[in-house]
Amino acid sequence: MARALAHPTRDQIVLPTVLDCLSDPTRLAIVCSLAGHDQAATDLRCGDFAGFSGKSNLAYHFARLREAGLISTRVQGTTRYMTLRRDDLDTRFPGLLDSVIKSAMSDMEPWMPVGCRLVCESADQLEARPGFEPG
């Protein structure tokens, strides 16, 4: 049986750690990609991010995102599935995630790592999201 990965509780998610984590272009691209799958309620696998970086580098970024409370990782067999912890983040920091994603998507060329192909909502789709308030 697979060992469960440690995730911070909602109350343990702190703003400085979240912002530090989002300051890395690869992690920001991962979060934007996961945000694009929110409405479809689909998890992404580690392999879905193969174009972003090498395996060991991605493992490091996934761990940092999980430890910061930005993503939830579910292990099933040898596969790890990731989802964005949008509900927890929106409760702790209302509007932060939507503002960061919208800003990142509108100005992605300078920061997006080579090889990244984001699967994310466009800025227009994000604005149409119920409850979205621009930052």
N, C-alpha and C positions, 0 to 999 in steps of 0.2 A: 504494500500500500504506500502511496506517495505521501511524503511529509508535507503538511500544510505550510504554506509560506506565511510569514508574519506581515500583517498589515496594520497600520495605525488605526485607532478608532477615530470616529468623526471629531471628537474633542481633542485628539492628539495632533490633528493636522494644524500646522502653524504657518502663518503667512510668509515669514522670512524664508522658510524651507521651500515652500511652494514656488515663490518668486525666484529663488536661487536655482531651483530645478528647471524652471521654464526659461532661464537665461541661456541655456545651451541650445544651439540650433537643431541638433539631432533630436533631443528630447522634445523640443517644441514641435518639430515635424511629426513625431510619434503621436503627441497629444492631438494635433490637428487631424491626423489621419483617424484616430480613434473617435474624435468628435464627429467625423463624417459618417460613422456607423451607429451613432446614438439612436436615431429614429428607427433604423432598421433592427435595432436591438441584436446586433450580431457581434460576436467576439472576434478579434483578430488573433492569429497565431504568430509566434515569433518569426516564422518563415515568411509571413506577409511583408516583413520589413527588410528582407534580404538586400534590397537595393540601397538601403540607407547606410549600411556599414557592414563590417565583418561580424561574425557570430559573437566573439568574445567582447567586442566593443558594445554590441547591442545588449548583451547580457548585463553589462555594467549599467547601461542607460535604463534598461527595464527595472533593475534593482533600485536605482536612484528614484525613479518615478513611483515605484511601489512604496518605498520607504518614506517618501514625501507625502503619500496619500493621494496622489493624482490618478493612479490606476489600481485596479484590482487584478490579480493574477490567479487563475484557476488552473491547477495541474490535472490533466486527464491522461493517464498512461505516460507516454514520453512527450506529450504535447502540452505547451503552456498557452492558455488563452487569456487575452487581456481585454479589459473594458475600462472605460473612463469612469471615474467615481463622480459623475456629474452631480448627483443628488447631494452627496456629502459636501462637495466643493461649493455648490450653490447655497447650501444652508450656512456653511461657515463664512463664505465670502460672496454675497449676492452680486451677480453681474460680472465678477472678475473673470471667470473662465470665458464667457462670451466675448467680453471686451478684448482679452488677449488673443483669442482665436480670430476675431474679426480684424484686428490690427495686423496680425501675422499674415493672414490671407491676402490683405490688401497690399502688403509690401514684402512679399516672400522672396523675390529674386535675390536681394543682397544677403540674406541669411540662410537660405535653403541649402543644405549640403548637396554636393554633386551626387547625382544618382538617385536622389529622393524624388519619388512620384507620389504626391499627396493624394489621398482619397478623402477629400474633405468637402464640406459644404462651401458653396460660394458665399461671399459676403451678403448677397441678396437673399439667399436661402436662410442665412443666419438671422438677418433682420426680420424675416417672416416668422421666425420661431415664436410661439406664444410666450409672453413674459419677457422677451428680450428687451433690454434697455441699453442703448449705447452708452459707453463709458466716457 
